[in-house]
Amino acid sequence: MLSESGEPSTVHRESTLATLWRLGPYLRPVRAVIVGAGLSALIAQLAGLSVPLVVQRIIDGPLAERDLSTLPLLVLGVLALGVLEAGLFWVRRRLLAGATTGVEKRMRHDLYAHLQRLSVGFHDRWQSGQLLSRAVTDLSTIRRFVAFSMTFLVVNSLLVLAGLGLLFWLAPPLGAVLAVMSVPLVLLALLYEVRYRAAARAAQDQSGDVATTVEESVLGIRVLKAFGRGPHLARRFSEQARVLRGLELRKVRLLAAIWTAIIVLPELTLAAQLALGGYAIANGTMTVGTLVAAVAIAAYLRWPIDSIGWLLADANTAAAACERYWEVRDARPTVVDPPRPRPLPEPARGHVRFEDVRFAYPGSDSEVLRGLDLEIRPGETVALVGTTGSGKTTLTTLVPRLDDVTGGRLLVDGVDVRDLALADLRRVVATAFEEPLLFSASVRENVALGGIDVSDDEVRAALRVAHAEEFVDALPWGLSTRIGEQGLSLSGGQRQRLALARAVVGRPAVLVLDDPLSALDVHTEAEVEAALRRVLSGVTALVVAHRPSTVALADRVALLSEGRIAAIGEHHELLRDNAEYRHLLSTMDTPEEVMA
Ligand SMILES: Nc1ncnc2c1ncn2[C@@H]1O[C@H](COP(=O)(O)OP(=O)(O)OP(=O)(O)O)[C@@H](O)[C@H]1O
């Protein structure tokens, strides 16, 4: 098992079979369907394989003896076998489609649920594209393997064995010829498939690079023109296009080679069988019908033999996809519910206390917080100030347990946050981050995310507190207006007010706000500030402040320096007594009245 710090590259490579074996729990519920579908495919293929035997009967019977009385029955037999083959193929497809898409859905659901449980530290380390490709491409690869390659690897192997057995029974020398030719065909197909996939992957990556260059130059056309960098980029682009052409040609060369083998080897088999069969017929040791049947069986086995190679390669690709899937699933969440959670006193008062808190990011030698003590009394607003990179954001993530302290403890109403059920803690503590992220959903849904079973009235009340009701009502569909990445764009101030509404909608006892007035113009700042004053009344709040106007909202200010609270007190006291605080404030965009 991996710890949560497991990175994509640290995963140990298991054998293909061992990796695919882990699909077991997902396949077990649909094993009857998979076996049924496999049997349908096998019976269909065996029906096809037996057609040459009927042809042998026709040639050696009615045709050789010039007695057509049994011909209609034998022709009907061929027709029945054909219908059975087609019908069973249909059954296989119908059976597998529902079962395998169900497997894919369950695996995708479990991956998503697991991603939600993993802590932010994991998401910091993994690129979202890596997770996305596992959730989409790798799972489709696994589904295709289960739906097709897995079944046919078994069915075609059995079919080839049955076909060879049949040939050896009909005419041993002709069976031996096919058996000898099958080995290089399977090996060549396997080798080719591995090489072709590598070449296809390289071409795909290269075409991704070409697309990125086009996208960047279209988006950055102004910069390119302004700096006269157009010709430079054009040279880079044509070099990339040249490499892409080379990779595409490599694919074509590989394809040409394998098709030569796929055509030549069976033709050689045919020639050898005809030669041997011809002599045997001349010697009277074989009938014409037997030779025709043997040649027809060899032709029928052409695809199954050739397919075994690439089905094996496909199993390898599916194993790689499985491995990438389990890489994420094996990462264990580090922030979890305690075995026996302690209840919070009701009603929560919102008394927050950091005791000798230490914190270091995983993999980092130096601690961001080094023995920090801080108390925020119920109903009090404490502003947190400190230089860039001093650890303010880090500190705020510890309260709702987005990360756990690495030393000391953090208490809410006297209970260590690690002893509380996460759901209880996050019901009491609400957070608004520096970047007010909105989801592609309605205003209502975006705000209601902040609580459980939130009614429209509560959403409206939260919007009112956050000073956002007026602009929301002015949106084309009011509360139902779709916003976020794929919806209506909102201004920075509007986004921050919605983030505030989201934070207060669940009526939390503790509010943690990371720089709620960042990047606002003076007018918007005044509006959000007014909203903040209302939000902060009556709750315990820890507010990261990057500007004096936020500091002015607080009852007390805490100065974070070198991993500890270096000073705490009212703004005017600190301004009077603490040189570091004075210096810090002088570096902020400070209006006269705050410095007074
Ligand atoms: N996910 C992370 N992994 C490793 N180190 C991190 C991570 N996030 C932050 N840090 C480091 O921790 C230190 C504190 O960062 P933090 O974001 O808490 O500072 P901050 O005081 O909020 O800064 P700012 O005022 O610029 O927002 C910095 O040195 C930063 O590089």
PDBQT file of the ligand as one rigid body, heavy atoms in Angstrom, charges set to zero:
ROOT
HETATM    1  N1  LIG A 601       1.698  22.688  -0.659  1.00  0.00    +0.000 N 
HETATM    2  C1  LIG A 601       2.881  23.115  -0.214  1.00  0.00    +0.000 A 
HETATM    3  N2  LIG A 601       3.934  22.275  -0.183  1.00  0.00    +0.000 NA
HETATM    4  C2  LIG A 601       5.143  22.689   0.286  1.00  0.00    +0.000 A 
HETATM    5  N3  LIG A 601       5.390  23.919   0.749  1.00  0.00    +0.000 NA
HETATM    6  C3  LIG A 601       4.374  24.798   0.742  1.00  0.00    +0.000 A 
HETATM    7  C4  LIG A 601       3.068  24.441   0.265  1.00  0.00    +0.000 A 
HETATM    8  N4  LIG A 601       2.258  25.523   0.383  1.00  0.00    +0.000 NA
HETATM    9  C5  LIG A 601       3.029  26.499   0.912  1.00  0.00    +0.000 A 
HETATM   10  N5  LIG A 601       4.280  26.080   1.119  1.00  0.00    +0.000 N 
HETATM   11  C6  LIG A 601       5.408  26.840   1.704  1.00  0.00    +0.000 C 
HETATM   12  O1  LIG A 601       5.043  27.168   3.026  1.00  0.00    +0.000 OA
HETATM   13  C7  LIG A 601       5.439  28.491   3.345  1.00  0.00    +0.000 C 
HETATM   14  C8  LIG A 601       4.216  29.263   3.845  1.00  0.00    +0.000 C 
HETATM   15  O2  LIG A 601       3.309  29.430   2.779  1.00  0.00    +0.000 OA
HETATM   16  P1  LIG A 601       1.885  30.147   2.991  1.00  0.00    +0.000 P 
HETATM   17  O3  LIG A 601       1.148  30.068   1.700  1.00  0.00    +0.000 OA
HETATM   18  O4  LIG A 601       1.246  29.574   4.191  1.00  0.00    +0.000 OA
HETATM   19  O5  LIG A 601       2.349  31.638   3.300  1.00  0.00    +0.000 OA
HETATM   20  P2  LIG A 601       1.458  32.953   3.394  1.00  0.00    +0.000 P 
HETATM   21  O6  LIG A 601       1.933  33.645   4.634  1.00  0.00    +0.000 OA
HETATM   22  O7  LIG A 601       0.013  32.638   3.303  1.00  0.00    +0.000 OA
HETATM   23  O8  LIG A 601       1.960  33.732   2.101  1.00  0.00    +0.000 OA
HETATM   24  P3  LIG A 601       1.194  34.894   1.253  1.00  0.00    +0.000 P 
HETATM   25  O9  LIG A 601       1.066  36.049   2.171  1.00  0.00    +0.000 OA
HETATM   26  O10 LIG A 601       2.112  35.156   0.113  1.00  0.00    +0.000 OA
HETATM   27  O11 LIG A 601      -0.130  34.309   0.828  1.00  0.00    +0.000 OA
HETATM   28  C9  LIG A 601       6.061  29.071   2.096  1.00  0.00    +0.000 C 
HETATM   29  O12 LIG A 601       7.469  28.991   2.225  1.00  0.00    +0.000 OA
HETATM   30  C10 LIG A 601       5.586  28.173   0.983  1.00  0.00    +0.000 C 
HETATM   31  O13 LIG A 601       6.554  28.060  -0.026  1.00  0.00    +0.000 OA
ENDROOT
TORSDOF 0
